[in-house]
Amino acid sequence: MSARLPLFLRQLRRPLRPPGPPRRSRAPCRASSGSGGCGGGKGPLGPRRLQDSQAGSSRGPGSLAPPARGSIVREVIQNSKEVLGLLQEKNPTFKPVLAIIQAGGDNLMQEINQNLAEEAGLNITHICLPPDSGEDEIIDEILKINEDSRVHGLALQISESSFSNKVLNALKPEKDVDGVTDINLGKLVRGDAHECFISPVARAVTELLEKSGVNLDGKKILVIGAHGSFEAAIQCLFQRKGSMTMSSQWKAPQLQSKLQEADIVVIGSPKPKEIPLSWIQPGTTVLNCSHDFLTGKHGYGSPETQFSGLIAEEDVSLLAAALRIQNMVSSGKRWLREQQYSRWRLHCLKLQPLSPVPSDIEISRAQTPKAVDVLAKEIGLLADEIEIYGRSKAKVRLSLLERLKDQADGKYILVAGITPTPLGEGKSTVTIGLVQALTAHLNINSFACLRQPSQGPTFGVKGGAAGGGYAQVIPMEEFNLHLTGDIHAITAANNLLAAAIDTRILHENTQTDKALYNRLVPLVNGAREFSKIQLARLKKLGINKTDPNSLTEEEINKFARLCIDPSTITWQRVLDTNDRFLRKITIGQANTEKGCSRQAQFDIAVASEIMAVLALTDSLADMKERLGRMVVASDKNGQPVTAEDLGVTGALTVLMKDAIKPNLMQTLEGTPVFVHAGPFANIAHGNSSVLADKIALKLVGEEGFVVTEAGFGADIGMEKFFNIKCRASGLVPDVVVLVATVRALKMHGGGPSVAAGVPLKKEYTEENIQLVADGCCNLQKQIQIAQLFGVPVVVALNVFKTDTRAEIDLVCELAKRAGAYDAVPCYHWSIGGKGSVDLAWAVREAASQRSRFQFLYNVQLPIIEKIRTIAQAVYGAKDIELSPEAQSKIDRYTQQGFGNLPICMAKTHLSLSHQPDKKGVPRDFILPISDVRASIGAGFIYPLVGTCSPAPGVVPLVFPSGEHPSQMSTMPGLPTRPCFYDIDLDTETEQVRGLF
């Protein structure tokens, strides 16, 4: 037998390794380059390529003369290689991976597959199981491969007894390159061959016959000893060729008569000795498939050279292996096609709007959200790319960005607003209404990206922040309460760093250099060793040593002491609860702290710089680097002290490793939403995370839309979105949706003051054209601010039930005159996405225009000039005025090398100026800068706007907590009647009540 094998296969017959137990391995056996893995191309077998000259075989006189098998195989492999090459022209890093699960020690087919894959340019992963592996163990491996997005095809090389229905149908049909699953077989039988994978063995049989000159039309074909998927596939293929097929097992009583009738005999399993060869009629074409291509076992029970017209099993096996490779390329092609833009097959949820509109939580509770894994699958996420939290929310892994890196981004839409009333003008509601309109009503892929709300205002005065009416994120209570714990992770990380600062001061104050060093670098099992982060500190200090015992006394002092100046500490502890009594505290009063007490404060958790870092990072590695360079204080020489200096960077990253993954939720109409990060819009940049935006832009595809929101008015949130977030992300916005309300415009036109919890005056509930017209100056100014950045503006007028048609028409007309691309009234609050279809069309048309996006300033400008540019171009100030402290800080940051960071102005959101009561468009004012701080990890300088300097260590911040706007604090307080009076839990149904 072996003498008849081509040189290629005879080489493969050589022993691959010394005999031993089967290997269990999940490592790739061979890369397409031929390097690495077991049985590499430069191993004992040497480099092997198919050569036509090796393809001949010796045959008896009068035997059927098929074309040289090497030529057929080479043709298939060359075709596969060319197709793959075309795919890789557009996707240079793409290389399909075939996984083979083998239970047993025969490596013949492993080597054949590896060599052919190498020829075609594929990779192979070989999973070797013990021969006695049970059904559950095999299925477990199959399920792992099913969910591995790096693998595009899966084949089984297991014993015949293991081929149960349960095992075969555990394979994902789209990865079943051997065509053994019921779904692939069903499609073949139904006539949908172009939509399925066909058994390579069955295809090899028909192609060898046809290329041997056999006309199959009208032929009687007997398939003996075949079973399962191969039997079904081969019969189906022959019938499609016009053949009459019969099937029989070797011990069937009618076998001899069937053999005498057959023109072609296909042998599917080894011939028993008791069946005489004489039963096969002279001139019959015989194809031997008795080498079980899937199991790797051989049946050489008869001298095959006795047959007349024989096509031997090695011909079938080798061609089948090549056709499997062809199926692999097809699988890769389909996978790539699926990664490209396509409209989601999204099952949208139906709304049944009621009038009057119920409370937000009643609306939320009336809608049953889809299971989040169903939503994830609908938008193209793989099962291994999500981590499910309960039924309705999940985290999305960052590996998705690598998988979709060649996918074109969708359109990037920012929702901003005019200068708001204290009640807010509905930017979140417009954001949700817009994506509901795009996806649920226009069948356009779209994603909303929102910030996670702080629980402080949820239990304070503002309530929930999931949108409102029939444009919400659901479930509302899960959105507003805890979500997946990101803010808690930030709290833990922030407070660990705060504890590290004070603890370090204590230990440095109470220990000698030697004692401190011995504790920082302890003796463990008789040896000292620097940790990785300590080695980084040594390098920063210019100490090029790695042996802890080799440091001099001076170097020990330099390494062990940070010499933090307590009066310069800017890092505060945080809590996600409104608690005014933590605004100023004294810490370290216990006797155990040995007199190391100081005044400090708590901020609300979302004011932490770690939140800003989370929002601006673009990878886990980038987040770790940003966390490490956060400046927490200065030393006694005026140099910055960082989290990296304290040795806590790695621990902070561990605490934040899950928080970095965006949270997937859905709208009332079942469209996808990312909820991730929640930085304040004045002290920080007030936008959701860069990562959420980047992932969403890939998922929606080139023709889709990602709609994200910027906090407060366009002068604050939008300006920071452009100058800070877009610099960090490299993303270019396509359209600004500017949200306005008749109510806010009347306020800017001279209407009475508006306050939370106080009924609106009649000017706001009755038609007043003059107030609206006068107030449109603020809308016009905000449009002009957006135009500074070269981005088209669509005005979304968020309509309330008290607005009149005349007021609505006037606002839209004046907005267009001011340069808006379009202005559209929106009714999503009362009827859902249907009420924002006109807005969706307007945004789509505006996004088709050419973007001329530009930054407002060059970051290389001096800090003062960047501040002045924002004050004059955006706020309309005549000039700026720096306090001595602000000037001193600017000089220090410039000297420390931080002068090239963008600017994040901390300013009231209630006016374009620094005075909250100045409405409309204030002019000719001097903008006072009382102080300047730095968030080096997040990557910005933040000037504090205002005439009153805050207490040491307190960063001014406007917070909508019901307090007077001039009260500036990073820790809001509770009002007289907080929201928690209305919040309760039904202990029988476990439903939350009272959120709004």
N, C-alpha and C positions, 0 to 999 in steps of 0.2 A: 504493500500500500504506500509506504513512505517514499518509495522510489518514484511514484507517480506524482508526488507533490511538486509544485513549482519551487524553485530555489527559495523564494520569499517565505513560503510556508514551512519548508524544511528547516530554514534557519530558526523559525519560531518554535520548532519542535525541540530545540536544544533545551536542556534543563535551565531554568531561570535562576534558581537558587538552591542551596542544599535542602533536602527534605526536612520538613518541620511542621509544626502545628499551623493551621490557617491564621492569617493575620487579621486583626480587627483594626481598620484604619479609616480615618476620614480625611486624610491628607491627599492632595492631588498627586496622581502617579506620574503624570507627564504633562508638562506645559507644551504649548504649540511650538516653542522654540527648540524643543528637544532637550532642554536642560532641566536638571532637577527631577525629583520624584524617583520612584522605583522603576528599574528597567529603562534608564535614560538612553537617549540615542547614541551616547558615546560609551555605553557599557560594554559587557562581553559580546553582545550581538552586533555591535558596531552600527553605524548609520545605515538605515534600510530605506530604500525608495523603490516604488514599483517600477519595474523595467519591462517593456514589452518583450524583450529577448528572453526574460525569465518565465514567460507565461505559457510556454508550450507544455504539453503532457503527452506521454506515450499511450497510444490506444491500439486496440486490436484491429485487424483488418475489417473493413466494412462498417466500422463504427461511425456514428453521426459526428460530423466535424463542426462543432460550434466555433465561433470566432475566438481568437486567443482571449482567455479569460482576463489577462492583464490589461488588454486593450479596453474591454468593457468596463472593468473596474476603474482604470485610469480615466476613462471618459466621464464616469459618474463623479469621481473625486475632483477632476479638473473643473467640471461644471460647478460643483459645490464651492470650489475654491474661488472661481470667478464671481459667483453670486455673493459670496462672503466679502470678497474684495470690494465689490460695488457698495455693499452695506457699510464697510469700514471707511470708504471715502468720505461719507457724511458723518460717520460715528467712529473716529479713529481709535478710540479705546475699547471698542466693543469686540468681544471674543466669546462666542457661545461656549458653554460648559456642559458636557455630558457626564452625568453621574451614573455609575454602574454599581448596583448592589449585588455582590457575589457571595454565595454561601457554598463553600467547597474549595478544593485546592487546585483545580485545573486552570492554568493560566493561559491556555492557547488563545481563547477568544479575547482575553485581556490584552495580549500582545497585538493581535490583529487590529483591535479597535484603537489601540494607542498609535500604531503606525499609520493607519488610515487617517486618524484625527490629525496627526502631525502633518501629513501630506496636505490636508484641507485647510489647516490653520485653526483647529479647535483645541480646546483644553478638555482633559478628562479627569474626573475625580472618581477614585475607586474605593468603595466601601466593602471591606472583606469581613464576612461573618463566619463563625464556625459552621461546619457542614450540618450540624444538628440543630441549627437555629430554628426556633419555633415560629409559628404564624405571627404571634404578637410582636416578637422581636423584629421580624422583617417589616411588619407594618409600621412599627415605631420609626425605623430608619426611613421608610417611604414618606411618612408624614413630615419628618424633618426636611427632607429634600423638597417636598411639595412647597414648603413655606420659605425655602431659601431662594431669594430673588436672584442670586448669582448663578443659579443652575437653570438651564433652559431645556434640558431633556433628561429623562430617567429610563434606564433599562434594567431588567432583572435577569440575573444569571444564577438561578437557584434550581433546586431539585424539582423534578416533575411533580412530586407529591405536594410540594409547597405552593403550586399554582392553583390556589383556591380562588373562588369568586371574591371572597373578602379581601385577599391580598391584591388581586389584579385591579379591583375597583377602588382600592385605596389610592391608586395613582391619580394625579390630576390629569385629566384628558389632554390638556394643553402641553403637558410634559411627557406624555406617553408616546415616545418615538417608535415603539415597537407595535403600536396599534392594538394592544391587548384589552383595553377597557371596553366595557359595554357601550359607552357613548361613541367611541371611535368606530367600533364595529357597526353600531346602529346607523351611523352616518354613511358608512360605506354601503351597507345593504340598501339604504334609502336612495342612494345615488348621489350623495353629497361628498364625493371623494375629494374634491378640492378643499373641503372644510375639515378634513380629518387626517389622521396619520394611518397609513396602510401598512400592514405587516411587511417588513423588509424581506422576510423569507418568501412569502407568497409572491411579492413583486419580482423577486429574483427568479423564481421558477418560471413565471410567464415571460419575462424578458429574455431569459436564456433560450427558451423554446423559440420565441419569435426571431431572435438574432441568429438562431441555428437554421432558419429557413422553414420552420414548421408553421403551416397555416392552421390556426386553431379553429377557424370557423367550421362547424359541423363535426368536429372531432369528438370521439367518445373518450372521456378521461376518467380514469379510476384513481381515486386517492385512497391509499391503504395505510392504516395504522396512524392516521393523523387524528388530532383531537383539539378541542378548545378553539382558541382564537385563530390559530393557523388554519384549521380545517374550515372554519367559517369564511375566512378571508380568501383562501385559495379557491373555494367553490364559487364565491361571489365573483372573483376576477375572471375565472374561466367562463362563467355564464355571460359576463359582459362581452367576452370575445366571441360569443356565439357557439361555445362548446356545450356538449351534453355531459354533465358530471355525475359520477357515481361515487359513493363512499363505502368503505368496508373496513372492518378490523381484520387482523391476520387470521383469526380463528373462526371467522364467519362461514357458515355452511355453503353459501353461494360464491365464495371467493374464486374458485377455479373457473366457474362459468363467466364471472365478471371479467377475469383476466383475459379470457379468450375473446371477449367482445371488445376490449379496450384498445384504442389506438395509442394512447399515452398512459403510462403508469407513473404516478407520483408516490414514492415510498416515504412515509412520514415517520417511521420508527423501524428499528432493526428487525430484519426478517428472521422468524424462528427457523431452526434447522429443519423441522419436519415439513416445511413448505418447499416442494421441489421447484427448481428454476424452470423446469420444463413446462410449468403452467403458463409461463409468459410466452406468448406467441412470437415467432420470428418476425423481425421488422418492427416490433413495438418499441417506441421511444420510452426510455426509462429515465426518470429523474430521482436520484437518491438524496433525500433530505434527512437521512437517518442520523446524521450528526444533529443533535438537538441544539439548534442555534442559541436557544435561551439557557438551557441547563449546562451546556459545555460538555456533555457526555457524548461518546462516540459509539456507533454501532457498526462494526465491521464483521458481521456474522456470516458473510458470504463473499466468495471471490468475485468482486464486482466486474472484473475484466471479462467475465463470461457473458455479460449481458450484451445484447446487440443494441446499438443506438443509445448508449449510456451517457448521461450527463452526471458526473460524479458529485458526491456531497460537498467536496471542497470547492467546486465551481459555485454551487449554490451559497455556501457559507461565506465565501469571500465577497461575492457580489452583494449578498444580504448585508454584510458589514458595511460595504460602501453605501448602500441605499439607506442604511440607518444614519450614516453621516449626512446624507442628503436630507433626510428628515430633520436632523439636528439643525442644519442651516435654515430649513423652512421654519422650524420652531423659533430660532433666533430672529428671523425676519418678522414673524408674527409678533414676537415680543417687542421688537423695536417699533413696529407699527402701533402697537398698543400704547407705547410710551409717547408717541406723538399726539398732537392735539386731536381730540375727538369730543364731540358733545357727550356729556355725561348722560347715562340712562338713569336719571334721578327720579325716584318716586316722590313727588312733592305732596305735601300734606294739604288737604283742603281746609279752607276757612269758611266759617258760617258767621259773619259779623252780625252783631246785635246792635240795636239802637234803643235806648242810649247805650253807649259803650260801657261795659262793666269795668271793674277794677283790673289793674294789670295782673294781679295774681289769680283772679278768677278766669281771665282769658288764658293765662298760661296753664292753669290746671285743667281747663276744658280740652286742651289739645294733648293727644298722646304722642310723644316723640318717637321717632324711629329708634331702634336699637343702634347704638353708635357703631358697632361693627358692620352693620348693614350700610349705614351712611358712608363709612370709610371705604367699603368695597365699591360703592356707587361712584365715588370720586377718584377711584384709581389707586387707593392705598392698598398695599399688600398686608397680609395678616401679620407678618413679622415686623411691620413698620408702625404698629400701634400697640399701646399698653392701655388696656381698658380699665376704667375706674367706674364701677357700678354699671348701670345700663345705658346711661345717656351722655357719658363724657369719656374721653380717652386722651392720652398723650401721644404725640407723633414723634417718632425717632428721627434724629437728624440724618441718619443714613439715607433717607429719601432724597436728600439733596445730591448725593453722589450718584444715585440711580438715575435721577432726572437731570443731571448736569448738562446734557446736550439738548434738553427741551427748551424751546423758545419761551420767553416770559410773556405773560398776558399784559393787559393794559393796567396801569397803576393809577388809582383814583384816590384823591385826598378829600375828605369831608372836613371843612372848617366852618367858621361862623362869624357873624358880625359881633360887635361888643355886646355881650348878653346882659339880660336882667339877672338878678339873683336867683330867678326860678329856672334859668337855662332855657335854651331855644330849641332843643330837640335834635342835636347832631347825631346822637346814637340812634335815635328813632329814624332819622333820615337814612343813616347808613344801612340799617336793617331793612327799611322799606325799599331802598334801592336794589339791594341784592335779591330780595324776594321778587321784585318786579323783573329783574334781569333773568333770573333762573326759573322761577316758577311760572312766569307769564310769557317771557320771550324765548325761553329755552336756550339761554346763553350761559355758559359756565361762569359762575361768579363766586367770590369768597368775601366775607366780611372779616376784618381783623380789628378786634376791639381790645381795650385795656381791661384788666381785671380790677373790679372795684375794691376799695378798702372797706373793711367791716366797720371802721369808725363811723362814717356817715350813714351806713346801713342802720345802725342803732342810735344815730344822733338825730339829724334833722332832715337829711336829704333822702333817706330811704334807699331803695335798690337802684341799680344802674344798668338794667338789662334792656333798655329801650322802653317802649310803652305802647299801650293800646294794642293794635293788631300788627305791630312791628317790634317783636321782642326776640330775645334769645331765651330758649327754654331748655330745661326746667328753670324757672326764674329763681327759685330758692337755692338751687345748687350753684347757679351762676354767682349769686350774691354771698353765699355762706361757704367759706373754706375752699370751694372748687376742688382742686387736687393738691392743695397744701403749699402752693408756691410761695405765698406771702409768709407762711409759717417757716418755710425753709430760709427765706431772707431774714426773718426775725432771728432765727437760731444762728445763722452765719454772722449777722451784724453783731449780736450780743457776745458771741464767742470772741470776736475781734476786740470788742470793748473790754471784755474781761482780761484779754491778753495784755492790753495796754496798761491797765492799773496794776495787774499782777507783776508785770515786768518792772514797773517803777518800784513796787514794794521790795522785790528781791534785790534789785540793784542798790536800794537804799540800806539794806540790812545785811549785806554779805560783802566779803572781801573779793578781790578779783579772782583769787585762786579758788575760793569756795564756789563762787558763781560759775566759773569755768568748769569745775569738776561736776557740777550738777547739769550744766548745759551739754557737756560731752562726757557722760558717765562711763565708768569702767564696767564693761559687761563681759563676763567670762574671761577676765584677765586682759581685756583689750579695749582701747578706745577707738571710736569711729565716728567721723562726721556724717550727719545725715545729708541727703542731697541738697536740701534747702540751705543748710549751713555751709556747704561747699560753695553754693552760689553767693552767699554773703561774703565769704573769704575772697572770692574773685572780685566782688564789687569793691572791697576794701583794698584791693591790690596785693593781697597776701597769697602768693602762689605756692601754697603748701597743702598737702592732703593728710599728713601724719599729725594727729592731735598732740603728740608728744614733742613736736619740733617747733612749736610756736614760742617766740620770746615773750618776756613779761609785757613788753609794750604791745606786742601783737595780741596777747591774751586780753589785755585791757581794751584794746580797740575792737576786738571781736565780741567780747562779752557784754560791753556796756553800750546801750543806745543813748543814755543820758537824755531821756525825754524831758522836755520842759512842760510841766503840768499845765501852765497857763496858756499853752498853745494848742492843747488838745481840741480838735474839732470833731472827733468821732464820738457820737452819742449812742446811748442804748435806745432801743425802739420797742414799740408795742402797737398792735393793730387795734387799739381801742381809744376812743376819745377820753382823755383823762387830764383835765387842766391842772391837777395837783402834782403832776409829774414834770411840769414845765421848768421847775427849778428845784433841785434836790441837793442834799449833801450825802456823799458816799464815803465809805471807809471809816465809820465812827466806832466800829467794834474795836475792843482792845487788841484783838488778833491782827488788825491791820497796822498796828504800831505807829499810829499818828499820820498815816498816809491818807488823809481825808482831803476832799476838794469838792467844790460846787460843780454840779453836772446837771443833766436834764435828760428826759426821754423825748424822742420824736415819735410821730406815728410811723409805722413800719414802712409805708410806701414812700416816705421821705428819705429812706436810706439810700446812700450812694450805690449800694449793691443792687437795688431795684433799677437804677439808671444803667448800671453795668449790664444787667440782664437784658434790658431793653435794647441796648446798642451792640451787643456782641454778635458775632456771626459764626462762632464755632466754640466747641468746648475748650480748645487750646487758647483761643482768643480770650474767652472768659477768664481762664486761669491767669493769663498774663495781665488782664485788666484788674482783676482782684488783687494781684500781687503789687501793682503799682499805685494802689489807693493810698493817698497821703493822709495820715491820721493825726499828725502833730509835727512839731519841729524839735530838733535837739537844742541843747543849750548853746550851740554855735550857729543856730539859725538854719540848719540844713533839714530838709524834709525827712520824716520817718515814715516808712511805708509798711503795709501788711507783710510784704516780703521780708523786711528787716526783722519783724516780729516772729517770723518762721511759721506763719499761720496760713499761707496761701493754699497749700495742698488740702488742708482741712476744710477751708472755705469752699474749695472746688468740690470736695466730696459732698458737703451739705447741699450744694447747688446742682449736683449732677442730674437730678430729675427735673428740677425747676426749669432748666434750660429748654426742655421739650415743650413746644406749644400745645395748648389744650384744645381739643376738637369738640365743638358743640353744634347746635343747629338752631335755625330760626323757627318761628311758628309755622312756616310753610315748608319746613324740612330741608332748607338749603344750608350749606356748611358755614361754620363760623370758627375762627381761631380766637381764643381768648388768652392773651399772654402779656404779662408785665403790666404795671400800672403806675408809672412815674407821674408825679405831680406835673402840672403844666406850666408852673412858673419857676420853681426852684430847679426842676429838671426839664426835660424837653416835651413831656406830656404826650407821648405817642406809644402805641403798642410796639411789640418787639420787631426788630429787623428780621429775625429768623422766621417769625410767623409770616411776614410779608413775602420773604423769599420762597418759602415752601409753597405758599398759596399761589404765587405767580407761576410756579412750575406746574402745579396741579391744574390750574384753569386752562393752561395752554395758550397758544399765540393769540387766539381770538377771544379769550376770556377776559374777565375783569376782576381785579382785587380792589376792594373798597376799604380804606382804613380811615381812622378819625384822628384829628388833632385836638387837644384840649383847649377850652376857652375860645377866645376870638382869634381871627386870622393874624392879628398883630402879635399874638403870643404863640399859640400852638402851631400855626402854619409856618410862621417865620422860623421856628426851631426845627420843624419837620424838614424844611428845605436846607437850612444852614448847618444843622447838626446831624439829623438822622440820615439825610441823603448823602452827606459826606461820608458817614460811617458805612453805609450800605452800598454805595455806588449805584443805587437805583435812581431812575429818572421818572418823575411823575408825568402823567399825560393830561390830567384834568383836575381842576379844583372845583368841588361842589361847595358853594358858599351858602350856608343855611341862614335864613332870615325869618323873622316873624313880624306880623303887623304890630303885635304888642311891644316888642323891643324897639321897633322904629318909632312908635308913638312916644316911647320914653325918651329916645334921642331927639325927638322933635319938641321936647319941652313938657311932656306929660308928667303927672305926679310920680312920686317915688314908688318903686315896686319892692316889696319885701316878702320873704317867705312866711307863710302862715297868716298873712294879712289879706283880706279880700281886695280884689282889684277895684280901683275907682271906675266911675262910669265912662271916663274917657277911653278906657280900654275895652269896654264891653259894648259901646255904641260907636256907630260910624263917625269918623273924624278925619276927613280927607286932608285937612291942613296939617294936622300933627304928623300924619304919615308922610306927606310930601317934605316937611321940614326935617324929619328924622332920616330920610333916605340919604342925607349927607354921609352918615356913618357907613351905610351900605356902599356908597360910591367910593369912599376912602378905602374900604376893605377890598373892593374890586381892584383898585389901583395898586394896593400892596401886592396882591397876587400877580398882577401884571409886571411888577418889578422883576419877578422870577421867570417871566416868559411863558407862563402856563395859562391856557385858556380857562375861563371861568364860566361855570353854569350856576346860576342862582336857583336854589331850591327854597321856595316860600312854603314854610311849614304852616299849613292852614288850620286855624282854630274855628270852632263853630260860631264864634261871635264875629268873625271877619266877614266883611261884605264884598260883593263882586267888584264894586267900584274901587275899594281899597286894594284888593288883589290885583286888579288890572293896572292900577297906578304903579304899584311896586314893580311889577314885571316890566312895564314900559320904561320906568326910570332906570332900572338895572341894565336894560339893553342899551339905553342911551349912554350909560356910564362905561360901556365897553364889554359887558358880559356877552359871551357867545350866545347864551339863551337864558331865559328866566321862566321857571315853570312852577305853578302851584302844585302842592303835593297833599294827598289825602290818605296816606298809608296808616296814620294813627287810627282812623275810623274804619277803613276797609282792607287794610293789608297791602300787599305788593301791587294789587290791581290799581291802587290809588297813586302809585308812583311810576306807572308805565310810561307816561309822557316824560318824566325825568330820565328814565332809563334810555329812551330814544335820544334825548338831548345829549346825554353823557356819551352815548355811543357815537353820535355824529361829531361831537367835539373832540373825542379821542382819535378820530380819523384825521384830524388836522395835524400838521407838523409841529412837534414840540420844540420850543426854543429855550429850553430850561437853562438857567444860569444862576450861580450863587450871588448873593447880595454883596459879599466882600471876599477879599483874598485873606486867608488865614495868616499869611505872612505879614500883614499889616500890624503895626503896634496895637496893643490891647486898647489903648485909649481911642484910636481911630476906628477900630471895629465897633466899640460902644457908641461912638458919635454917629457912625453910619446908620446903625439901627435906630437910634433916637431920632435922627433927622428924617431919614427916608421912610421909616415905618411908622413911628409914633407922630411925626410932624413937629418935633421939638425944634426950638431955635438953636439950642446948644445944650451941652451937658455941664454939670458942675460937680467936681470931685471933692469929697471931704479929704482932709489930710490922711486919715487912715486908709481910705480907698487908694489914694496916690501911693502911699507907702506899700500897700499890698501889691499894687500893679508893678512897682519897681522890683519887689522881692520875687514875684512869679516870673518876671522877665529874666531876672538874674539867674533863677533856678532852671531856666530853659523851658518854661511853660507858656511863653508868650505867643506861640503859634497855634494855640488851641482856639476853637470857635467859641462864641459867646452865647451864654444862656441867661437872659435877663430875668431877674426875680422882681416882678412888678404886678400891681393889681390888675385883675382881669376885667374890672368893672368900668374902665375908661381907657382911652388911648393914651392918656397922660398918667402921671403918678398919683393923681387925685381922683378917688373913686366917684366923687360927686360931679365931676366934669364930664358931661355926656356929649353926644354928637361928635364933632371934630374939633377938639381944643387946638388953639393955635398960639404961636409965639411964646411958648412956655420954656423954661429952663428945666431940664430933667436932672434932679439931684441924685448923685450916686453916693450913698452913705458908706458902703463897704464893698469889698470885692473878695470872693472866696473861690476856691478851686476844687473841682471834682476830677482829679487826675486820672483815676481809674476809668471813670465814665468818659472822660476826654473833653471837658469843657471848663471854661472860666465863667463864674456867675456873679455879675455885679448886682448889688442890692439897691433897688430903686426906692428912694424915700428920704424924707428930711430928718427922720429920727433914727439914730443908730441903735441897733438892738443890744440887749445884754450880751456880755461875752459868751461866745459859743452858741448863741441863738441865731439861727438862720431865718430871716423874715419869710413868711409865706402867707398868702391869702388862702383861707380855707372856707368853703361854704357851710359853716357850722351854725349859722344864726348869730354869730358875733358881729360886732361893728367892724366894717371893712378895714378900719385903721389898725385894728388889733392884729399884729403880725406874729404868727407862731407856726412852728412845725408840729406842734401838738394841739389839735383842736379840743375844744371843750364841749360838754353836753349842754343843750339849751334847757330851759325851765321844764318843758315837756318833751322829752326825747321820744323818738320813734318806738323805743322798746316798750312803752305803755300799750302799744297795739299789737305787738308781736307775741304769738303764743303757739303752742303745739297741741294738736288734738291727740291725746294719748291713746286713743283707740285706733285711729287711722294713720297716725304719725305724720299727718299733714301739717305744714307750717301755715300759720295764719298771720295776717297783718303786714306782710311785706307789700310795698307799693313802688 
